[in-house]
């Protein structure tokens, strides 16, 4: 099972630089235009979507216009059905918000919003996976609203301190993974997994095969003794939560 290390982080940075090369930008520009023609013909609401959004779907499908167009049209159909009001209200998330497990504060060195998930506070509840999926969409909408101009990605610290079998929720993990990969491509910049207990690896082995290759490269397991130094490579101390040696307090996402 592959776990990302510092060398893998370096490779990811190289891939991002290659994506932004002038030659690739020209190719992407042409393909975005082709994709726009296809999706606007099949769904006129696509006219309201900017080029950066189309580019994310293109990159997720290795610049295959047909596949990217199909993926994007599925996203539009899903969004209309799953978020008919255009947003998720906290009143639809009572069980999730009560667990107080997701936080949002600060920006990393690339200007990406920094989220913190305290996985040891997650428990299954009567709202089930559907409420959890609504919570994921609520989190994404909150994060995107805080993004600086032209920034497209975010960073998450997944803190597993205190995580045990009572917190294990494979259906929820797979649901979140599906949302990220199918409807929010090229949004996750990096996921740091910290304080991972040995027993978590049993759940990880189940979930790992469902993670696509591009997403795997963005996941970093951090050793406890290297926690602060590793996080400081991406996040300035002034933007790092106090819990990890930084200066910012954790702010519950429902209060942002």
Order of alpha helices (4+ residues) and beta strands (2+ residues): alpha-alpha-alpha-alpha-alpha-beta-beta-alpha-beta-alpha-beta-alpha-alpha-beta-alpha
